[in-house]
C-alpha cells in the first residue's frame, strides 16, 4: 500500500520553538505509526539550522519538512499588539501551497489529543472554504460579533482549520481576505476576516478538535451547552485537543497547564535545552503532580473562581 501523507501548517517565530515542538510531538503521539506528515513551517524569520535539525530528530522518518521564511510578506494589514504577524500567514496559504488542494492549519499553543491524519483524509470539503470548530459565544462577546457582521453562535476559532485551498483559489479569496484584514478595529484580525468572508461555507467540526480555554471552565458550561451537547462536553474533557487561548501554560498558571507540561516533559532533552519556559511554573507543575499539591492548588482555584465570579455576577445585576 502506498503510504499517504497529511500536510499540516504551523506558523511561528523562533521564540515559539518549544511550543511548536510540543504541538508537533502531540500530533505524532496521537496518530498511528504508519501515518506520515508534511509539516510546513511558516516563519517570521529564518529558523536556525540547529532548531531545524532538532525537529528532524524529534520526528525521525515520519515527517517531511518545509520551512518558508515570510519576512516582509505582509506589509499593510493590521496586526493587533497581542499577536505577531505569524497569526495572519494562514490567510496566504491558497497562494503559497499550490501543490495541495486542501491543508490543515494548527496554532502552536495547542496540545493535540486526536488522530489528525484520519480527520484530514475523511473530511470532504466540497465547495466549502473551511472545516472548523464554532466557539460557544459568551454574552459579553455578542456586541462585538454583531459590530463586525458576525452572528453569535456562528463564529469559528481559527486556531484549527482544514482549508479548501483549491476553492479559495478559484474564488480569488486571498486578496479579499488581505483587504479585509487592513481594518484596524478588528480584535482578532485573521480570525475575524475568515468569519466575515467565509460565512455559509464552513463545515462544523466537533468541539473536541479545537477545545478552547472557555470550553473547560465551569462558569461557561451553560454557554457551551447552548451550542453543544453534554456528550460533546464529556468528549472535550476526555480527549479534546487543548487550545491555550489567553494565558500560555509554559509561562503562567492556567487551565489545563499540567497537560501541556506532561507533553513537554516527554520531549527529547536536546529540544528542552532550547527552553524559554518559566521555571517557576515548571516547579509548580511538579508540585501539582503530587497528591497534596493537586488537592491544595485545586482547592485554591475553586475558591478563587467562586469568589471572583460571585462578585462579578452580583456587580452586573441592575441596581
N, C-alpha and C positions, 0 to 999 in steps of 0.2 A: 504494500500500500504506500502511495506517495504521501509523505508527511506534509501536513498543512502548516501554515504559519499565520499568526494573528498579529496584525500591526497595531501597536499601541503608542500613542504620542504622550510624552511628558515635556513640560516646559518649565525651566528653572534657571536660577542664577547659580554660580559656583558655591555661594554660601548656603545653598539648599541641597548640597550634595548628599548629606546624611539623610534628610527626609526622602529624597528621591531614591536612594539606595534601599531604604526601609520599605518604601512603597513597592519598589520592584521586587524585592525579596518576598513580600507578602503575595504578590501576583503569582510568582513561581510556586510558592508553597501550597497554594490552593488550586493548582492545575495539575493534571496528570503528567507524569514524566515524559510521555511521548509528545506532548504539545510543545511546539516551537513558537517563538515570538520574534517579531521585528520591532525593536524599541527605537523610536525616533525621538531624539532629544533636541528640543528647540531651545537654543541658548541665547542669553543676553550678551555673552562674551565668550571667547574661546575657553573651553574647559581644559585645564592642564592635562597633559598626557598621562601623568601618574594616576589621576582620577579615572580617566578612560580605561586604563589598564585594570584598575580595581573593579570597575563594573564588569569587565570581561571575566575576572577571576570569580566573581560572585555567581555568574550565570553559566559558566562552563560552555557547553556546546548547544545550549537550548535557545540562545538569543543571538540574533544579528543586530548590530547597532548602526544607526546613522546619527551623526552629530551635525546639526545645522546651526551655524552661527548667524543670528539675525540682527546683529548690531546695526543700528541705524535704519532698520527696515521700516519701522513705523515712526513717522516724524510728527504728524499733526493730529493724532487722535488724543482724546482726553484720558489722562491716567490719574485716578484718584490717589491721594498721598498714602493711603493704606495699602496700596498694591504696587507691584512692579509692572513694567511693560510686558513681561513674560505672560501675564494673565491674558493679554489681548492677542497673543500669537495664534491662538486657536481660530481666530477669525480668518486667518490667511491660509488655512490648511487646504481648501479646494485648489488653490493655485500653487501650493508648494509640493503636493504629493500626487502628481499625475499618474503615478504607477498604480494607484488604488482607486477603486470606486467607492469604498467606504473605509472608515478608520475609527478606532476607539481612542478617545482622549480622556486622560485622568489627571486631576490635580495631584501635586506631590504630597500635600498634607492629608494623606489618605492611607489607611490600612485596609487592604482588600481581604475579604473573607469568603469569596465566592469564586467559582470557576469562570474566568472571563473568556477563555477560548470558546467554551461551549456557548456562552451567551452571544458572542460575536458571530459565530458561524450559523446559529439558528435564527438570528434576527433578520427578517426581511423588511427592509425599509420602504419598499415600493417607491412611490413618488414623494414620500415624506423626507424632510430635511434631517430630522434628528430622532433618536430614541433617547429618553432621559427620564429622570425622576422628578415629579412635581413636588414642590415644597408644600407643607401643611401651613397655609398662611395664618399668621398671628394677627390679632386685632390691630395692634399698633402699626402693622405693615400695610394695612389696607389703603390708607390715604395716599401713600407714596406710589403703590402699584397703580392705583387709579389715575394718579397725576401723570404717569408715563404711558397710559393707554393699555395697561395690562389688567386682566381680570383676576381678582383674588381667587385663589384655589386652582388657577390655571397658569401658574408661574413655575418654571423649572429652575433647578440649580444646575449651573453649567460646569460643575466640577467633575462630572462623569457623563460622557456623551458617546453615542455611536453616531457618526456623522456621514450623511449621504453626500460624499464629495462629488459624485457624478451628477446628481440632480442639482446641486448648488452651482456647479459649473455651467450646466445647461441654462439655468435661470440667472446667471451672472450675479450671484449673491455677494461675492466678496466686496466689490466696490460699494454696494448698497450698505453692507454692514459697516464698512470703514467710514463711510459718510455719516451714518447714524451715530457712530462712536465718537464723533467730534463734540457731541453735546456735553457741556460742562456741568449740567445739573444732574447727571446720572450718578447714582450711588454705587452701582455695580456695572461699570460700563460695558464690558463684553457680555456679561450675563443679561443685562437689560436689553441690549440690541438684539440678541438672539431670541429673546422672548417677544420683542416687538415685531420682528420681521419674519419669524418662523411660525407665528401663531396659526393654528389649524393644520400644521404639517409636522406635528411632533407625536411620536408613539410613546405612550406612558410605560415606563419600566416599573417593576415592583420596588417599593421603597428600600428594600434591603440592599439594592445595588448602589445606593448613594445615601447612606444614613447620616444626615447632617446632625449637628450638635443638638438642636431642639427636639429631634426625634427621641432622644434618650432622657430628656428632662421631664420629671413627673408633673411639673407645673404646666407643661404644654401638652399633656396627654389628650385633653379634650379637643384641642385644635387638630391633633394628629387623627383622632377618630372621626372628626368631621370629614376628613378626606379618605382615610383608610380604615381597615378593619382591625379588630382585636388580634386576629391571627397574623395580620401583617406586622403588628407591633411585636408580637412574640418572636417572629422571624427576624425582625430588626435586632432584637436583643440576643438571639441565638447565634446568628451568623451575618448580621448586617455589616457591609463594608463601611467602616467608620471614617467619616469626613470631618476633620477638625476645623470646621468653620469657626472663626473667632480665635480665642487663645490657643496656642500651639503647645502640645504636650512635652516637647523637648525643651521648652523654655519656661513653662509655668504649670501650676496645678490646675487641671481642667477635667471635664467629664471624660471618662474612659482613658485617662492619661496612662494608666497602668498597662493597657493593651498595647499602646504604641511602644512602651519601653520593653515589653516582653518580646516584641519582634526585633527591636534594636539590639537586645542582648544576644540574639541569635546570629547577628551579622558577623562575618569574619573579622578578626582583630584588626587586620590591616585597613579595613574600612572604618571601624570605630576609632582608629587612631587619627582620622581626619575630623574627629568630632568637635563640633562647636555647640554642644548641648549644655544645658545648665546642670552643673554637677550637684547643686543643692536639690534640684528636682529628682535627680538620679538617686540621691541618698533617701529622699522622701519615698520614692518608689520602692527601694529596698526595705524600708520600714513598713510600708503599706502591705508588702507581701507577707509579713508576719501576721499571726492571728491577732495579737494585741494591736498592731498598727492598723490593720484593717478595721477593727472594732472602733478604735478611737477616732480615726480620720472620718469614717462613715458617720459616726455619731455627731462630730462637729459639723460636717457638711449638711446633715439633715436639720440640725438646729439652725444653721445659717439660712437654709432655704425656707424653713418655716417662719422665722422671724422676718426675713427680708421680704418675702412675698406676702406675708400677712400685712405688714406695714404698707407695702406698695398697693395692695388691694384696698385697704382702708383709706389711704390717701387719695385714691382715684374715685371714691364714691362722691356723688354730688352732695354739697353741703345744704 
